[in-house]
């Protein structure tokens, strides 16, 4: 399993900006599709989903704007 993950990480190191854009678009559209098909299930967990989003967004913002600048 670690070899597979290492292979993914090595491949990601060679991604271009266009590759990352395609990855993000694919993930966003997959999330939209899940939301469309499972609307009734996710409506009950709206607060939890917002909480996960805000925490992860804050973490990425911190890592991008604060932590990496200290290096």
ChimeraX attribute file (.defattr): number of C-alpha atoms within 10 A of each C-alpha:
attribute: neighborCount
match mode: 1-to-1
recipient: residues
	/A:1	6
	/A:2	7
	/A:3	8
	/A:4	9
	/A:5	10
	/A:6	11
	/A:7	12
	/A:8	11
	/A:9	11
	/A:10	11
	/A:11	10
	/A:12	12
	/A:13	9
	/A:14	9
	/A:15	12
	/A:16	10
	/A:17	9
	/A:18	9
	/A:19	12
	/A:20	12
	/A:21	12
	/A:22	12
	/A:23	13
	/A:24	12
	/A:25	12
	/A:26	12
	/A:27	12
	/A:28	12
	/A:29	12
	/A:30	12
	/A:31	11
	/A:32	12
	/A:33	12
	/A:34	12
	/A:35	14
	/A:36	11
	/A:37	10
	/A:38	11
	/A:39	11
	/A:40	10
	/A:41	10
	/A:42	15
	/A:43	11
	/A:44	10
	/A:45	11
	/A:46	11
	/A:47	11
	/A:48	11
	/A:49	12
	/A:50	11
	/A:51	12
	/A:52	12
	/A:53	12
	/A:54	12
	/A:55	11
	/A:56	12
	/A:57	12
	/A:58	12
	/A:59	12
	/A:60	13
	/A:61	12
	/A:62	12
	/A:63	12
	/A:64	11
	/A:65	11
	/A:66	11
	/A:67	11
	/A:68	9
	/A:69	8
	/A:70	6
	/A:71	5
